[in-house]
Amino acid sequence: MSTITATKGEFVMERKKVSISSKRQITIPQKFFTMLGFADEAECIVRGNELVVRPTRTNSGGEFAEYILAELLAEGVEKDELLDKFKERQSKIRPAVEAMIAEAEEVAHGSGKYYTYDDIFGDDAEDEDD
């Protein structure tokens, strides 16, 4: 089966039909597998009436590594505990971010709790600008 490529502005979309086996399995085309950086796992997400299959993200937490280390050192964590405490805190980052994203999606769909500017800052906030 051939690959179809479409361009809309700067967005390029490639499409290829794949077969589904009797065991509900598909094969990711090699080009897509390599281009997207798949390894030995994928995550499946239902978005509306679509199934999105994408490479799993590693839980490196690298963006927060310096912050976590600085915080642990400021707390006086001993050298022999540092690695264990670091791993423990780092493992909490992805679930926290995923929870925030899920909450934002609920709000976007009108089913989640949200706060307005006035809820957070009150009516006095407008008076301060005057």
Disulfide bonds with the S-S distance in Angstrom:
none
